[in-house]
Amino acid sequence: MLNLETVTHNIERWMETFVETPHPALGGWAPCPYARKARLDHDYTIRVGVNPYFDLLNVAKDGLGGRSVVILAYDPDEFFYAQFSNDIRAANQEVLLRNNLLALEDHPGDPEIVNGVIMNQGTYALALVQSLSDLNEKAQLVAKKGFYDTWPEEYLEVLFQHREDPRK
């Protein structure tokens, strides 16, 4: 079982050193332009998950608890990529989307590479749950400023699969 204190430390360090840091391959943008504010405002919750599908059903039922993001962390050796991805896809389609929520996945078994930059946290399998309408609204704001201009089209097609494409 993962230790919540260790998981929290590792995820917060990743946020500070990678997710919030501007990168030249991403047009000088940080991978997430909202991460720093969320971290500084403690506008997220990190939990150690037990079962991805059922944990996401509980988030759909309970909501985000007044936070912008709920991060569920799993041991990737216990939750292999194919099943993890299927659980997240099923939870999105069956419950989360109709509750204005979206779970984004991050698993070491599925490297996400954008312009040569590995986007994964790398240690844990993560399900990041956010308000779909808030995510769409924030994407619109940064799209107008050119945030997605350097991102590969095939990556963006997957990213916007359940979302409004802010470039349109």
BELVENFEN-V67189 format. One line per field, one symbol per residue. ss: DSSP state (h for helix, s for strand, l for the rest). phi: phi as a letter, one per 30 degrees, with the letter a starting at -180 (. if undefined). A space follows every 50 residues. Layout:
ss->???
phi->???
This chain:
ss->lllhhhhhhhhhhhhhhhhllslhhhlllsllllhhhhhhlllsssssll lhhhhhhhhhhhllllllssssssslllllhhhhhhhhhhhhhhhhhhhl ssssssllllllssllsslllllsssssssshhhhhhhhhhhhhllllll llhhhhhhhlllllllll
phi->.dceddeeedddddeddbdccebedciiddebdcdddddddhcabcbddc bedddddddddcidiicdbccccbdddcbdeededdddeddeddbdedch bbcccbbedbdccbhicddddjccdbcccbddddddddddddddcjedec ddedddddececbddddc
